[in-house]
């Protein structure tokens, strides 16, 4: 991309999209296209095709998606699979029809099998059964990866898929029913401290292990990837035998119990935690193998403790007084 390239960020107001917008603006890109949901419903293919035909974006980041934690995935499985399939189908097809130069589709580490060898390599995709609690969402994301690959093979497009690990940071969703684990912990523990109402109840046993990536690091990774020189970018597209897929993570994981301890320390909460083992744990472990990304010359910068400190500061500014 050059500074005058026309860039479309789908989902620009969300966790990943807002981080992408921030990084792109800092880097000096001055022709960034966005639309709110009211202006453009990405699940409606006709609207998306009309938008692409008019704007002709050269580069596209698909950060738009319906996302949530275990509760949301279990409660709204039809919404998760329907909305995500519709968004992906509409954007990827419209990008092909309007000759987008490069497209980056953001997936999720839940696309890998439940009992996947750890750390999870890109080639482990579709080698086993998925975690039941988020299978509809995972299947939708797998379909997006396959769609990028299929269009590359049939039409010669240059679309890639990035699989981030668990994300957190500014603009996260702190709704207790629909948020991811780290955002939910920040809210619960903050409330317990402010209201002096211990203990805090956390779903599951605390034993599963999770990897977390600060969202600004992911935004850096996405811009790094879409800007790769032709020779390196072509290697990501590979051939008919392997998907154009690359993992993006921190490279280390923590148990949920360890994560809770760090959040308590950052927030300054000294109360007790109760573990509700009647609730599901989800996958036993999710750690991405990031050798492919590191081999291209990119590494994350924000460690977990510093990232949680930054995320909590953002939470206090945006939500602390009213949640």
N, C-alpha and C positions, 0 to 999 in steps of 0.2 A: 504494500500500500504506500502511496505517497500522500503528502499532507492534503492534497485536493481530491483524493479518491472519494467516491460516493459510498458511504458505509451505512448499512442498515443494522441496527441492534434491535432484534425482536425481544420483547420483555425488558425494556430499558429501565423500568421502575422497580424491578425485583432485586433480590439479593445479588445475583451475578450480574444482571444487566446494569444496575447502578454502578457497580464497581468497574465494569467495562467502560461505561460512559466517563467516569472520573479519570481513568487511566488514558483513554483516547484523547480527552480534552487536554490533559496535562502534556501529552506527547505532541500536541499541536495539530491534530486532525480537525479540519474545519468544515467538513461536509458530512455530518452525521445525521442520518434520518431516523426519526422515531415516530411512533403513533401510540396513543393511549388505547386501552381496550374500547372505550366509547367511540373513538375515531376509526378503529379497525379491529374487527372481531376475527382473530386468527384461526378460529375453528370453521370459518365460512370461506370455502375455497374461492368462490366468485369474487368476494371482496379482496382477498389476498392477490388474486391474479390481476385485478384491476389496479391495485396499488403498485405491484411490480411493473406492470406495463407502463405506468405513468412515470415512476421514479427511476427504474433501471439501475438498481444498486449494483456496484461492482464487487463489493465484499459484504458477506452476510454472517452475522453471529446469531445463532438460534439459542437464546437464553430464556425464551418464553416456555413455560410449562406449568402444569398443575403439580405442586409438590406438597409433601407433608411427612410426618412421622408415622410410627406404627399405628396409632389410633386412627389417623385420617385415612391411611391406606386400607385399614380393615373396615372402616365405616362407609367409605365412598368408593368402592372398587370400580364400579361402572363409570363414575365420573373420571377417575384417574386414567383408565384405559381409553375411554372415548375422547376426552379432551386432548390428551397428549398425541394420540394417533392423528386426530384431525389437524392439530397445529403443525405437526411435522410434515404430514402429507401436503398440506396447502403450501407451506413455505418452500420445501425442497422442490416440488414440482414447478412452482412459479419461478424459482431461481434458475432451474434448467431452461424453461421456456424463454426466459429473458436474458440468457447468456451471462449469468453471474460468474465472475472470474474464479473466486474461491468462496467456499462456504464452510463454516465451522459449526457443527452440531454438538450441543452439550448433552451428554447422557448422564449416567449414574453408576456408581460401583455396584449397585444392587443387580446389575445385569449378569453378574457372575454367579455360578452355582452356589447353593447354600453351603455345601461341604467342599468348597473349592480349595485346592492346595494353596498355602500361604507362603509368601505374598503372591497375589493374584496377577498372573501375566495376561497380556492381551489375547494370547492364543487359547486361553481357558474358556473363552466365550462359547456357550452352547455345548459344553462338555458334561453337564449334569443338571439335576433338578434345581429349580429356583426356590428361594425362601417364600413360603406361602403367604406371609403377612403383607408382602408387597409385590406379589407376582403380577397382578394386572399392570402396575406401573412399570415393572421391569420388562415385561413383554412389549409394552409400548416403546420403551427406550431401545430395546433390541431391534424392533421394527425400524426405528429411525436410523440405526447403524446400518442395517441391511439395505435400507432405501438409498443411503449415500453410496454404498458399495455398488448396488445395482445400477444406479444412474451413471456412476463412473465407468462401469464395464460396458454398458449398452450405449451411452451417449457421449462418453469422453469428458464428463464433468470432472471438476477438481474439488470434490467435497470430502471433508474429513470429519471424524467423530472423536471428541475428547471425553474421557471418562474421569470425572473428578471424584475424589473421595468425599467424605462428609464435610460440608462447608459451614462456615459461620462468619459473622462480622456485621458491619453496618447494613442497615435496611433488612435485617433478618425478621422473621415472623415469630412473635413471642406469644401467640395464642396457644394456650395449654393443650387444646384439642388437636390443633393442626400443625404445630411447630415440630422441628427436629429436636433431637435429644439435648444438644448443648444450649440452644435458645430456651428450651423449657426449664432446664436446670438453672440458668441465670435468673429467669423470672421467679421460679419457686423459691430459690434460696434468698434472693433479694427481698421478696415479700416476707419470708420468715424472719429475716433480720429486722426489717423496718417495723413489722407488726409484733415482733417478739412472741411468735406463736410456733414454737417448735413442737414436734419434730417435722422434718421435711419427708414426704413420702415419695419414693422413686420407683418407677416400674421395674420389674424383673429382679434378677438375682445380683446384678452388679458385676457378674463374671464376664459377659461378652467383651470382646476387645474391639475398639474402633480407632480409626485414624481420622485426624481432622486437619483441614487446610483452611487457612485464613483466606477470605474471598478475594482480597486484593492480590494475593499470590496467584490465584487461579486466573484473574483478569490479566495479569502480566504474562502468564503462560499462554493464554489464548492469543494475545497480540503477538507474542514471540512466534507462535506456530504459524499464524496466518501470514506473517512477514518472512517466513523462511525463504532463502534463495531457491531458485527453481530446482536445482539438483537435489537438495535436501527435502524439499516439499514433495518432489516426485517419488522419493523413497517411501514416504508415508502412504502414497496411493498404492504402491506395490503392484500386485498383479491379480489375476483371477483367483488366486489360491488363498488370499488373506485380506481381511477387512482393513479399511483405512482408519484404524483405531489406535489411540494412544492414551495411556493412563496419565493422570496428573494428581499427585498426592504429596504428602510430607515424607513418607518413607519409614515412619515409626508409628506404633499404635499404643494405646493405653486401655486398661480395663475401665469399665464405667465407674467402678468404685474409685479408681485413681483419678478419673476425671472429676468426680464429685469433690474429692479432696482439694483439687486445684481450684475449682470454682469457689468452694467455701473459703479458701485462703484469700483469693483475690477480692471477694466481696466482704470478708471479715466476719463471717458467720461462724459461731462456735457451738451451735446447737447440734442435736442428733439427727441422724438420717435413718428412716425405716425403709426396708426393701419389701415391696409388694410382689412376692413370688407367684401370686396368682395371675399376674400379667405376663405377656410373652416377652422373651428376650430378643427375638429376632435371630439373625445369623450369629453363630458363635464367634466368628471373627471376620473382619473385613480390613485387610491390609493390601494395598496395591503395590505391585512391582513397578517401580518408576525408572528402571534402567534405560528404557527406550527414550524417555524424556531427558534424563540426565545426559545420555549419549549425544543428544543434540546441542547440549551446552546450557541447559536451563536448570536452575535449582530454586526451591522456595526459600524465603527469607525470614518469615515471621514465625517464631516458635510458639508452642501451644500456650504457655503461660502469658507471654506478651500479647498474643492474639486475644486471649480471654480478657485480659485487662482492657484492651482497646474495645472489644465488643461490649464489655460491661459499661464502659464510659459512654459509648453510643446509646446503650439501653437507658442509662440514667438521664441522658439529655433528651431523648425522644419519648420515653415511655414511663420512666420511673415515677413521675408525679401523678400519673393517671392510671397505672395498672397495679 
